[in-house]
Amino acid sequence: MAKPEIQIDQTTINIEWEDGHTGVYPHRFLRLHCQCAHCIDELTHQARLDPATVSDDIKAIDHMLVGNYAIQFLWSDTHYTGLYTYDFLKSHCCCKTCGTAPLA
């Protein structure tokens, strides 16, 4: 799989996939969907992250590709442990075509 092209702007993270589709992900939407052990209980899979603790103006300030399967973001709240797999990101695209509804 080719590595995706990632652009971070003021409101969204845009990922151009090898098939030409550009995934659109609002910053807060992705931060609230972090799957790390701090945000999701590893045994029960229940959310541990309280959405009220995530600022409305949260931003991804940097990113790193992890192997050929995931992206790790550094968030403005200094959270950086979550990995977002390519499969997860593709299935949670918020573009007008895909229509995943972001969390408020």
Disulfide bonds with the S-S distance in Angstrom:
none
